[in-house]
Amino acid sequence: MRDQLVAGLSALGISLDPSIQDSLLQYRALVEASPIGLTGLKDPVDQLRELVVDSLGAASVLPSGLIVDLGTGGGVPGIPLALARPDTHWVLIESNQRKAGFVRSVLEPLGLSSRVTVLSERAETLGQDPRYRDQAQACVAKALALLPVLIELGLPFLERGGVLYAFKGPAAPEEEAASKLALFELKGALEDRLSYELEGRTRYLCRVRKTAPTPKKYPRRPGIPAHEPLG
């Protein structure tokens, strides 16, 4: 399994200490062993590629400081990125109590207890909380929602100038085109779309920068951004 990890890191142009590689492999094993069904991927190599290596596609571009992971599920992409970037602190948001409990349980074994906080609450609610609103330097989201929804959920957490990093597949250009209203309303600007290759498939990171304070009415109440996207 380490050979596959090293090959994946090499494809991304990333070099990590063996101790960090050990922790990444340990995390994958903990996900596989969890009884609550954190992933539909059954093959360990697929788990490593999609949960760990793909998450690290953002490792070289994230700023240092505080980063919010929206809808982290079993800890993706936040846990792999926190391991790869010891200069970061994280707030991982997951409304599902069982999944949030799993992520909390892996923090100490992985040595992340001092740098990672897990909150089992809706992003819409936390985005209106002054303890978290306007505080983060970056926000990430993987396999959570369409880009207009992520813009509404993510930009309220960011300080002015902070960046949302949205992991996307082939539909990235279409989602960007559908995000004009969300960008206008939330005071964001689509900065660029980074790409990287993973086993012959192109993956994308859509980067949205917060250019001005987010209006206080956003994010809207829980469930509304997903059911009524701005666009």
C-alpha positions in Angstrom: 0.0 0.0 0.0 2.9 2.4 0.7 4.1 2.0 -2.9 0.7 3.2 -4.2 0.8 6.1 -1.8 4.2 7.2 -2.9 3.3 6.9 -6.5 0.2 9.0 -5.9 2.2 11.7 -4.1 4.8 11.7 -6.9 2.0 12.2 -9.5 0.9 15.3 -7.5 4.5 16.5 -7.1 4.4 16.1 -3.3 7.0 14.7 -1.0 6.1 13.8 2.6 8.1 12.4 5.5 7.7 8.7 6.1 6.1 9.4 9.4 3.4 11.4 7.7 3.0 8.7 5.1 2.5 6.2 8.0 -0.3 8.4 9.4 -2.0 8.7 6.1 -2.0 4.9 5.7 -3.2 4.6 9.3 -6.1 6.9 8.6 -7.2 4.9 5.5 -7.1 1.7 7.6 -9.2 3.4 10.4 -11.8 4.4 7.8 -12.0 0.9 6.4 -12.3 -0.6 9.9 -15.1 1.7 11.0 -18.4 -0.1 11.5 -20.6 2.9 10.4 -19.9 2.7 6.6 -18.0 5.9 5.9 -17.3 5.0 2.2 -18.8 2.9 -0.5 -15.3 2.1 -1.8 -14.5 -1.5 -0.9 -11.0 -1.9 -2.4 -8.2 -0.5 -0.2 -6.4 0.9 -3.2 -9.5 2.8 -4.3 -9.9 4.1 -0.8 -6.3 5.3 -0.7 -6.7 7.0 -4.1 -10.0 8.7 -3.6 -10.0 9.5 0.1 -6.3 10.2 0.7 -4.3 11.0 -2.4 -7.1 13.0 -4.2 -7.5 15.1 -1.0 -3.9 16.0 -1.2 -4.4 17.7 -4.5 -4.8 20.9 -2.5 -1.9 20.3 -0.2 0.6 22.5 -2.0 -1.8 25.5 -2.6 -3.5 25.9 0.8 -2.4 28.9 2.9 -1.2 28.4 6.5 -3.6 29.3 9.3 -7.2 28.3 10.0 -9.1 26.2 7.4 -12.7 25.0 7.4 -13.7 21.7 5.9 -17.4 21.7 4.9 -19.2 18.4 5.2 -16.1 16.4 6.1 -18.0 13.1 6.3 -15.4 10.6 7.6 -12.7 13.3 7.5 -12.2 14.0 3.8 -10.4 16.1 2.7 -9.6 17.7 6.1 -7.7 14.8 7.8 -5.3 14.0 5.0 -4.6 17.7 4.5 -4.1 18.4 8.2 -1.5 15.5 8.3 0.3 16.8 5.2 0.3 20.5 6.4 1.4 20.8 10.0 1.3 24.6 9.6 -2.6 24.6 9.5 -5.4 24.4 12.0 -8.8 23.0 11.1 -12.5 23.1 11.8 -14.1 20.1 10.4 -17.9 20.4 10.0 -20.1 17.3 9.8 -23.8 17.4 10.8 -24.1 13.6 11.0 -23.4 12.7 14.6 -22.0 9.3 14.0 -19.6 10.4 11.3 -18.5 13.4 13.4 -17.9 11.0 16.3 -15.7 8.8 14.1 -13.6 11.8 13.1 -13.1 12.9 16.7 -12.0 9.3 17.6 -9.1 9.4 15.1 -7.6 12.7 16.1 -5.6 11.5 19.0 -4.2 8.3 17.3 -3.1 10.5 14.4 -1.6 13.2 16.6 -4.1 15.9 15.5 -5.9 16.7 18.7 -4.2 20.1 19.1 -4.9 21.3 15.6 -8.3 19.9 14.6 -11.7 20.6 15.9 -14.8 18.7 14.8 -18.2 20.3 15.0 -21.4 18.3 14.5 -23.6 21.1 13.3 -25.0 22.4 10.0 -22.7 24.7 8.0 -25.6 27.2 7.6 -25.9 27.6 11.3 -22.2 27.9 12.0 -21.8 30.3 9.2 -23.9 32.8 11.1 -22.0 32.2 14.4 -19.6 35.1 15.2 -17.1 32.6 16.6 -16.6 31.1 13.1 -17.8 33.7 10.7 -15.1 35.8 8.9 -12.4 33.8 10.7 -10.8 31.4 8.3 -8.0 31.9 5.7 -9.4 29.0 3.6 -12.3 26.7 3.2 -12.4 23.3 1.4 -15.2 21.0 0.3 -15.1 17.6 -1.5 -18.0 15.7 -2.9 -20.5 17.8 -1.0 -22.6 20.0 -3.3 -22.7 22.0 -6.5 -20.4 25.1 -6.6 -23.2 27.7 -6.1 -24.1 25.9 -2.9 -20.5 25.7 -1.7 -20.1 29.4 -2.3 -23.0 30.2 -0.1 -21.9 27.8 2.6 -18.2 28.5 2.5 -17.6 32.2 2.0 -19.3 33.3 5.3 -16.5 31.5 7.1 -13.7 33.3 5.3 -11.9 36.5 6.2 -11.8 39.1 3.4 -9.3 37.7 0.9 -9.7 34.1 2.0 -10.2 31.4 -0.6 -12.7 28.5 -1.1 -11.2 25.4 -2.6 -13.9 23.2 -4.2 -12.8 19.8 -5.4 -14.6 19.1 -8.7 -14.7 16.6 -11.6 -15.4 17.1 -15.3 -18.5 19.2 -14.7 -16.4 22.0 -13.1 -16.8 24.4 -16.1 -20.6 24.0 -16.1 -20.7 24.6 -12.3 -18.6 27.7 -12.6 -20.9 29.1 -15.3 -23.9 28.5 -13.0 -22.3 30.3 -10.1 -22.5 33.9 -11.3 -25.4 35.0 -9.1 -23.9 33.2 -6.0 -20.6 35.0 -6.6 -22.3 38.4 -6.9 -24.5 37.9 -3.9 -21.8 36.4 -1.6 -19.1 38.8 -2.7 -16.8 36.3 -4.3 -14.7 36.1 -7.4 -13.7 33.0 -9.3 -10.0 33.2 -9.3 -9.0 30.1 -11.4 -9.4 26.4 -11.8 -6.4 24.3 -11.0 -6.1 20.8 -12.5 -4.1 17.7 -11.6 -4.0 14.1 -12.9 -4.8 11.1 -10.9 -4.4 7.7 -12.6 -5.4 9.1 -16.0 -8.3 11.2 -14.8 -8.3 15.0 -14.5 -9.4 16.5 -11.2 -10.1 20.2 -10.6 -9.8 22.7 -7.7 -12.1 25.6 -8.3 -10.7 28.6 -6.3 -13.1 31.3 -5.2 -11.8 34.4 -3.4 -13.9 36.4 -1.0 -13.6 40.0 -2.1 -15.8 41.8 0.4 -17.9 41.1 3.5 -20.6 38.6 3.0 -24.1 40.1 3.5 -25.6 39.1 6.8 -28.6 37.3 5.3 -26.2 34.5 4.0 -26.0 31.7 4.5 -29.7 31.1 4.5 -31.5 28.7 6.8 -30.4 25.0 6.9 -31.4 23.1 3.8 -32.3 26.2 1.7 -29.0 26.6 -0.1 -29.1 23.1 -1.4 -32.7 23.1 -2.3 -32.8 26.6 -3.8 -29.2 27.3 -5.1 -28.4 30.9 -6.1 -28.3 30.7 -9.8 
